[in-house]
């Protein structure tokens, strides 16, 4: 059984300086687990294109959201 990665969940974009077309500052993004990316200092995020891409982890701040909020955000995606 694969262990769930700590970075699965949601994060707020705190820096979009190099990716203004792909990331909106202060927006909540869904984060997908990617252990290889984490080891390289990156994070896998579903961005404005609706696809998942790697970005520098320091462009985001992980957030813990109430279950109901998570459910609503997951249904919207």
Phi and psi in radians as a Rosetta constraint file:
Dihedral C 1 N 2 CA 2 C 2 CIRCULARHARMONIC -1.420 0.35
Dihedral N 2 CA 2 C 2 N 3 CIRCULARHARMONIC 2.334 0.35
Dihedral C 2 N 3 CA 3 C 3 CIRCULARHARMONIC -1.304 0.35
Dihedral N 3 CA 3 C 3 N 4 CIRCULARHARMONIC 2.415 0.35
Dihedral C 3 N 4 CA 4 C 4 CIRCULARHARMONIC -1.217 0.35
Dihedral N 4 CA 4 C 4 N 5 CIRCULARHARMONIC 2.315 0.35
Dihedral C 4 N 5 CA 5 C 5 CIRCULARHARMONIC -1.322 0.35
Dihedral N 5 CA 5 C 5 N 6 CIRCULARHARMONIC 2.505 0.35
Dihedral C 5 N 6 CA 6 C 6 CIRCULARHARMONIC -1.101 0.35
Dihedral N 6 CA 6 C 6 N 7 CIRCULARHARMONIC -0.522 0.35
Dihedral C 6 N 7 CA 7 C 7 CIRCULARHARMONIC -1.543 0.35
Dihedral N 7 CA 7 C 7 N 8 CIRCULARHARMONIC 0.094 0.35
Dihedral C 7 N 8 CA 8 C 8 CIRCULARHARMONIC -1.206 0.35
Dihedral N 8 CA 8 C 8 N 9 CIRCULARHARMONIC 2.416 0.35
Dihedral C 8 N 9 CA 9 C 9 CIRCULARHARMONIC 2.453 0.35
Dihedral N 9 CA 9 C 9 N 10 CIRCULARHARMONIC -2.237 0.35
Dihedral C 9 N 10 CA 10 C 10 CIRCULARHARMONIC -2.376 0.35
Dihedral N 10 CA 10 C 10 N 11 CIRCULARHARMONIC 2.630 0.35
Dihedral C 10 N 11 CA 11 C 11 CIRCULARHARMONIC -2.526 0.35
Dihedral N 11 CA 11 C 11 N 12 CIRCULARHARMONIC 2.653 0.35
Dihedral C 11 N 12 CA 12 C 12 CIRCULARHARMONIC -1.745 0.35
Dihedral N 12 CA 12 C 12 N 13 CIRCULARHARMONIC 2.325 0.35
Dihedral C 12 N 13 CA 13 C 13 CIRCULARHARMONIC -1.286 0.35
Dihedral N 13 CA 13 C 13 N 14 CIRCULARHARMONIC 2.134 0.35
Dihedral C 13 N 14 CA 14 C 14 CIRCULARHARMONIC -1.972 0.35
Dihedral N 14 CA 14 C 14 N 15 CIRCULARHARMONIC -0.036 0.35
Dihedral C 14 N 15 CA 15 C 15 CIRCULARHARMONIC -2.741 0.35
Dihedral N 15 CA 15 C 15 N 16 CIRCULARHARMONIC 2.080 0.35
Dihedral C 15 N 16 CA 16 C 16 CIRCULARHARMONIC -2.158 0.35
Dihedral N 16 CA 16 C 16 N 17 CIRCULARHARMONIC 0.358 0.35
Dihedral C 16 N 17 CA 17 C 17 CIRCULARHARMONIC -0.982 0.35
Dihedral N 17 CA 17 C 17 N 18 CIRCULARHARMONIC -0.591 0.35
Dihedral C 17 N 18 CA 18 C 18 CIRCULARHARMONIC -1.680 0.35
Dihedral N 18 CA 18 C 18 N 19 CIRCULARHARMONIC -0.147 0.35
Dihedral C 18 N 19 CA 19 C 19 CIRCULARHARMONIC -2.380 0.35
Dihedral N 19 CA 19 C 19 N 20 CIRCULARHARMONIC 0.908 0.35
Dihedral C 19 N 20 CA 20 C 20 CIRCULARHARMONIC -1.106 0.35
Dihedral N 20 CA 20 C 20 N 21 CIRCULARHARMONIC -0.445 0.35
Dihedral C 20 N 21 CA 21 C 21 CIRCULARHARMONIC -1.440 0.35
Dihedral N 21 CA 21 C 21 N 22 CIRCULARHARMONIC -0.362 0.35
Dihedral C 21 N 22 CA 22 C 22 CIRCULARHARMONIC -1.778 0.35
Dihedral N 22 CA 22 C 22 N 23 CIRCULARHARMONIC -0.429 0.35
Dihedral C 22 N 23 CA 23 C 23 CIRCULARHARMONIC -2.290 0.35
Dihedral N 23 CA 23 C 23 N 24 CIRCULARHARMONIC 2.408 0.35
Dihedral C 23 N 24 CA 24 C 24 CIRCULARHARMONIC -1.791 0.35
Dihedral N 24 CA 24 C 24 N 25 CIRCULARHARMONIC 2.252 0.35
Dihedral C 24 N 25 CA 25 C 25 CIRCULARHARMONIC -1.049 0.35
Dihedral N 25 CA 25 C 25 N 26 CIRCULARHARMONIC 2.350 0.35
Dihedral C 25 N 26 CA 26 C 26 CIRCULARHARMONIC 1.262 0.35
Dihedral N 26 CA 26 C 26 N 27 CIRCULARHARMONIC 0.171 0.35
Dihedral C 26 N 27 CA 27 C 27 CIRCULARHARMONIC -1.563 0.35
Dihedral N 27 CA 27 C 27 N 28 CIRCULARHARMONIC 2.589 0.35
Dihedral C 27 N 28 CA 28 C 28 CIRCULARHARMONIC -1.513 0.35
Dihedral N 28 CA 28 C 28 N 29 CIRCULARHARMONIC 2.261 0.35
Dihedral C 28 N 29 CA 29 C 29 CIRCULARHARMONIC -2.104 0.35
Dihedral N 29 CA 29 C 29 N 30 CIRCULARHARMONIC 2.597 0.35
Dihedral C 29 N 30 CA 30 C 30 CIRCULARHARMONIC -1.370 0.35
Dihedral N 30 CA 30 C 30 N 31 CIRCULARHARMONIC 2.356 0.35
Dihedral C 30 N 31 CA 31 C 31 CIRCULARHARMONIC -1.942 0.35
Dihedral N 31 CA 31 C 31 N 32 CIRCULARHARMONIC 2.343 0.35
Dihedral C 31 N 32 CA 32 C 32 CIRCULARHARMONIC -1.850 0.35
Dihedral N 32 CA 32 C 32 N 33 CIRCULARHARMONIC 2.464 0.35
Dihedral C 32 N 33 CA 33 C 33 CIRCULARHARMONIC -1.103 0.35
Dihedral N 33 CA 33 C 33 N 34 CIRCULARHARMONIC 2.348 0.35
Dihedral C 33 N 34 CA 34 C 34 CIRCULARHARMONIC -2.757 0.35
Dihedral N 34 CA 34 C 34 N 35 CIRCULARHARMONIC 1.638 0.35
Dihedral C 34 N 35 CA 35 C 35 CIRCULARHARMONIC -1.088 0.35
Dihedral N 35 CA 35 C 35 N 36 CIRCULARHARMONIC -0.665 0.35
Dihedral C 35 N 36 CA 36 C 36 CIRCULARHARMONIC -1.102 0.35
Dihedral N 36 CA 36 C 36 N 37 CIRCULARHARMONIC -0.738 0.35
Dihedral C 36 N 37 CA 37 C 37 CIRCULARHARMONIC -1.117 0.35
Dihedral N 37 CA 37 C 37 N 38 CIRCULARHARMONIC -0.732 0.35
Dihedral C 37 N 38 CA 38 C 38 CIRCULARHARMONIC -1.037 0.35
Dihedral N 38 CA 38 C 38 N 39 CIRCULARHARMONIC -0.722 0.35
Dihedral C 38 N 39 CA 39 C 39 CIRCULARHARMONIC -1.104 0.35
Dihedral N 39 CA 39 C 39 N 40 CIRCULARHARMONIC -0.454 0.35
Dihedral C 39 N 40 CA 40 C 40 CIRCULARHARMONIC -1.640 0.35
Dihedral N 40 CA 40 C 40 N 41 CIRCULARHARMONIC 0.064 0.35
Dihedral C 40 N 41 CA 41 C 41 CIRCULARHARMONIC 1.443 0.35
Dihedral N 41 CA 41 C 41 N 42 CIRCULARHARMONIC 0.354 0.35
Dihedral C 41 N 42 CA 42 C 42 CIRCULARHARMONIC -1.963 0.35
Dihedral N 42 CA 42 C 42 N 43 CIRCULARHARMONIC 3.007 0.35
Dihedral C 42 N 43 CA 43 C 43 CIRCULARHARMONIC -2.444 0.35
Dihedral N 43 CA 43 C 43 N 44 CIRCULARHARMONIC 2.472 0.35
Dihedral C 43 N 44 CA 44 C 44 CIRCULARHARMONIC -1.696 0.35
Dihedral N 44 CA 44 C 44 N 45 CIRCULARHARMONIC 2.053 0.35
Dihedral C 44 N 45 CA 45 C 45 CIRCULARHARMONIC -2.200 0.35
Dihedral N 45 CA 45 C 45 N 46 CIRCULARHARMONIC 2.486 0.35
Dihedral C 45 N 46 CA 46 C 46 CIRCULARHARMONIC -1.464 0.35
Dihedral N 46 CA 46 C 46 N 47 CIRCULARHARMONIC 1.915 0.35
Dihedral C 46 N 47 CA 47 C 47 CIRCULARHARMONIC -1.645 0.35
Dihedral N 47 CA 47 C 47 N 48 CIRCULARHARMONIC -2.861 0.35
Dihedral C 47 N 48 CA 48 C 48 CIRCULARHARMONIC -1.114 0.35
Dihedral N 48 CA 48 C 48 N 49 CIRCULARHARMONIC -0.349 0.35
Dihedral C 48 N 49 CA 49 C 49 CIRCULARHARMONIC -1.350 0.35
Dihedral N 49 CA 49 C 49 N 50 CIRCULARHARMONIC -0.250 0.35
Dihedral C 49 N 50 CA 50 C 50 CIRCULARHARMONIC 1.542 0.35
Dihedral N 50 CA 50 C 50 N 51 CIRCULARHARMONIC -0.018 0.35
Dihedral C 50 N 51 CA 51 C 51 CIRCULARHARMONIC -1.865 0.35
Dihedral N 51 CA 51 C 51 N 52 CIRCULARHARMONIC 2.828 0.35
Dihedral C 51 N 52 CA 52 C 52 CIRCULARHARMONIC -1.662 0.35
Dihedral N 52 CA 52 C 52 N 53 CIRCULARHARMONIC 2.350 0.35
Dihedral C 52 N 53 CA 53 C 53 CIRCULARHARMONIC -2.425 0.35
Dihedral N 53 CA 53 C 53 N 54 CIRCULARHARMONIC 2.821 0.35
Dihedral C 53 N 54 CA 54 C 54 CIRCULARHARMONIC -1.572 0.35
Dihedral N 54 CA 54 C 54 N 55 CIRCULARHARMONIC 2.406 0.35
Dihedral C 54 N 55 CA 55 C 55 CIRCULARHARMONIC -2.387 0.35
Dihedral N 55 CA 55 C 55 N 56 CIRCULARHARMONIC 2.790 0.35
Dihedral C 55 N 56 CA 56 C 56 CIRCULARHARMONIC -1.055 0.35
Dihedral N 56 CA 56 C 56 N 57 CIRCULARHARMONIC 2.303 0.35
Dihedral C 56 N 57 CA 57 C 57 CIRCULARHARMONIC -1.055 0.35
Dihedral N 57 CA 57 C 57 N 58 CIRCULARHARMONIC -0.525 0.35
Dihedral C 57 N 58 CA 58 C 58 CIRCULARHARMONIC -1.315 0.35
Dihedral N 58 CA 58 C 58 N 59 CIRCULARHARMONIC 0.011 0.35
Dihedral C 58 N 59 CA 59 C 59 CIRCULARHARMONIC -1.465 0.35
Dihedral N 59 CA 59 C 59 N 60 CIRCULARHARMONIC -0.069 0.35
Dihedral C 59 N 60 CA 60 C 60 CIRCULARHARMONIC -2.341 0.35
Dihedral N 60 CA 60 C 60 N 61 CIRCULARHARMONIC 2.719 0.35
Dihedral C 60 N 61 CA 61 C 61 CIRCULARHARMONIC -2.168 0.35
Dihedral N 61 CA 61 C 61 N 62 CIRCULARHARMONIC 2.081 0.35
Dihedral C 61 N 62 CA 62 C 62 CIRCULARHARMONIC -1.129 0.35
Dihedral N 62 CA 62 C 62 N 63 CIRCULARHARMONIC 2.486 0.35
Dihedral C 62 N 63 CA 63 C 63 CIRCULARHARMONIC -2.284 0.35
Dihedral N 63 CA 63 C 63 N 64 CIRCULARHARMONIC 2.556 0.35
Dihedral C 63 N 64 CA 64 C 64 CIRCULARHARMONIC -1.799 0.35
Dihedral N 64 CA 64 C 64 N 65 CIRCULARHARMONIC 2.092 0.35
Dihedral C 64 N 65 CA 65 C 65 CIRCULARHARMONIC -1.912 0.35
Dihedral N 65 CA 65 C 65 N 66 CIRCULARHARMONIC 2.638 0.35
Dihedral C 65 N 66 CA 66 C 66 CIRCULARHARMONIC -1.033 0.35
Dihedral N 66 CA 66 C 66 N 67 CIRCULARHARMONIC 2.612 0.35
Dihedral C 66 N 67 CA 67 C 67 CIRCULARHARMONIC -0.915 0.35
Dihedral N 67 CA 67 C 67 N 68 CIRCULARHARMONIC -0.727 0.35
Dihedral C 67 N 68 CA 68 C 68 CIRCULARHARMONIC -1.118 0.35
Dihedral N 68 CA 68 C 68 N 69 CIRCULARHARMONIC -0.707 0.35
Dihedral C 68 N 69 CA 69 C 69 CIRCULARHARMONIC -1.140 0.35
Dihedral N 69 CA 69 C 69 N 70 CIRCULARHARMONIC -0.759 0.35
Dihedral C 69 N 70 CA 70 C 70 CIRCULARHARMONIC -1.032 0.35
Dihedral N 70 CA 70 C 70 N 71 CIRCULARHARMONIC -0.785 0.35
Dihedral C 70 N 71 CA 71 C 71 CIRCULARHARMONIC -1.040 0.35
Dihedral N 71 CA 71 C 71 N 72 CIRCULARHARMONIC -0.799 0.35
Dihedral C 71 N 72 CA 72 C 72 CIRCULARHARMONIC -1.109 0.35
Dihedral N 72 CA 72 C 72 N 73 CIRCULARHARMONIC -0.749 0.35
Dihedral C 72 N 73 CA 73 C 73 CIRCULARHARMONIC -1.151 0.35
Dihedral N 73 CA 73 C 73 N 74 CIRCULARHARMONIC -0.677 0.35
Dihedral C 73 N 74 CA 74 C 74 CIRCULARHARMONIC -1.194 0.35
Dihedral N 74 CA 74 C 74 N 75 CIRCULARHARMONIC -0.612 0.35
Dihedral C 74 N 75 CA 75 C 75 CIRCULARHARMONIC -1.199 0.35
Dihedral N 75 CA 75 C 75 N 76 CIRCULARHARMONIC -0.558 0.35
Dihedral C 75 N 76 CA 76 C 76 CIRCULARHARMONIC -1.290 0.35
Dihedral N 76 CA 76 C 76 N 77 CIRCULARHARMONIC -0.368 0.35
